[in-house]
Amino acid sequence: MSDLRARPGWQLAAIGAVGFVVLLWGIEAVDVAASHRLDGWGIRPRSGEGLLGILAAPLLHGGWGHLSANTVPALVLGFLTLATGIGRGLAATAIIWLLGGLAVWLVAGSSSVHLGASGLIFGWLTYLVVQGFVDREPLEIVVGLGVLVVYGGVLWGVLPGTPGVSWQGHLFGAVAGVVAAFVVRERSA
């Protein structure tokens, strides 16, 4: 463990992002081997068992295509989020994961099951765009604007329209990312 702590922050951020994506691929392999039975552990709005889905949903995907579509954004945005500081990045991730998932559980249609890492991805995106302005850090503002240029087009995904896509997960993940930027902001000494 002490060897890990001796690494520069960017290396820890890379290890964290790659490790998370490897975990997602491993879980999807288990899900495929189990005939997609794990997918039932997604968020089931306003049901008692659906509350557990808040924890499980970002780890589950509706197949290899779904996971493939989330892989590169999860690597890039997960890395950049952790690169803001491991503690801050993990705190932002926890806020996005839990707040975004809870909002989906409260608001989404009751006959649906929501799963996938895209809520986290949308949250990381908005966190990165907003947190530089909140912290008033020029480099973080530049990174956030770069993220917006590269990934900003996906923000249309917060609108309803594509059947089978959890726009609620995208929307509430994005909102939770903005909240996270304010909650985990750098404090002035």
N, C-alpha and C positions, 0 to 999 in steps of 0.2 A: 504494500500500500504506500509506503514512504517513497518508493520509486515513482509511483504515479504522481504524487504531490510535487515531485521535483521537476516535472515536465512543464514547459511553457503553457499558458492558457489556451493558445490556439491548438496545441496538440491534444489537450484534454477535450476541447470542443470537437475536434475531428474524431477522436475516439468515441465520444458520446454520440455524435450523429451517426457514424458508421455502425456502432453497436446497436443503436435503436433500429436502424433499417435492417440489420441482420436479424434482430429479434422479430421484426415484422415478417420477414421472409420465412423464418423458422416456424412462426405461428401459422402462417398460411399453408405451409407444407403439412403441418399437423391437421389443419382444417380440411385440406383436400383429402388426406388419408382417412379422415373421419367423415367423409361424405358431406362436408360443409355443415356439420352439426354445431360447430362453434359459432356460426353466424347468428344463431338464435340468442346469443349472449349480447347482442347489440342493445342499443337504447330502445326500450319499449315505453313510449310516453305514458305517463300517469299510471303506471302499473308498479306494484311493489317489487316484482322481480326485475322490472326494467331499470330500477335504481342501480343495480349492479352493473348494468350496461354502461353507465356513466364511466366506470373504471375500465371496462373491457372494450368498449366500442372503438377507440382509436387504434387498438392493436389488431382488430379484425378487418378483413376485406372481403368483398364479394367476388373474389376470384383473382387470378394472376393479372388480368388486364387492369383491374381496379388498383391493385398493389403497384403494378408497374407505373401507372400514371402518377402515383403518389411518391415514388421512390426518389427521383431527382430533386423535386421540391423539398422533400423531407431532409435529404442530405444537405442541400444548400442552405435552406432557411433554418433548419435545426442547428447546423454548424454556426451560422451567423448569430443566432439567438444565444447559444452557449458562449460564443466569443465575446459577448457583451460583459462577460463575467460568469463563471460557472454557477455560482450561487444565485445571481440575478437571473440567469437563463433558466435554471431549474425552477426557480420561484415563478417566473413568467409562464413556463410550461405547465406547472401545476395549476395556476390560475386559469389558464386557457382551457386545459383539460377538464377541470371540475366545473368552472362557471359556464363554459360553453355547453358541456354535457348536461348540466342541470337545466339550463334554459331550453335545450332541445326536449328534455324530458317533460318540462312544464308546458311547452307551447305546441310541439309538433302533433300531427294527426295521430290519434290513438290506434289506428289500424296499421301503423308502420313500424319498421325496425330500422334503426339508423346505425351505421357502422362505417369505419374507415378513418384514416389519419388526416383527411382533408380539413376537418374542423381545426386540428392543430396547425396545419399548414396555413390556413387563412388567418389564424390567430398569430402565428409567428410573423407572417407578412405584415399585418397591421401593427404589431408590437414594434417591429424593426423600423417601420415608416414613422411611427409616432414618437418612439422613445428618444431619438436624437433631438427632436424639438423640445420635449419635456425636460431633458437633461441640459439642453443648450450646449451640446457638444458638436463642433463643426464636423469632425470625422464621422460621427454617428449619423448626422444629418445627411452627409454625402452617401453613406452606406444605405440609409433608408430610401433616399431618392433613387439610388441605383436599383434597389430591390423593387421599388415602385415601377421603374421603367421596364425592368425585365419581367416581373410577375404581375404588375398592376392589372393587366387585361383579365386575369382570372377573377378579379373582384366582381365581374358581372355574374359570377356563379352564386352570389348571395341572393339573386332574384329567382323566383319560381319560374319554371318553364321546361326543364328537361326531366322527363319521367324517369323515376328510379334514382334520381340524384337528390341527396339531402341538402336542399338549399338552406334549410334551417340550421343544419350543422355548419355550413359555410358561414351563414350570417352570424350566428351566435359565437362561432369561433373567432370571427373578425372583431365583433364587439368585445369579446373577452380579451383579445389582444390589445385593444386600446385601453381597457381597464388595467391590464397588467402593466402597460407602459407607465401609467400613473402610480400604481401601487409599488412597483419595484424601482422607481426612479432613484437616481443618485441623490443623496441628501447633502446639502451644503454643510460644511464643518463650522 
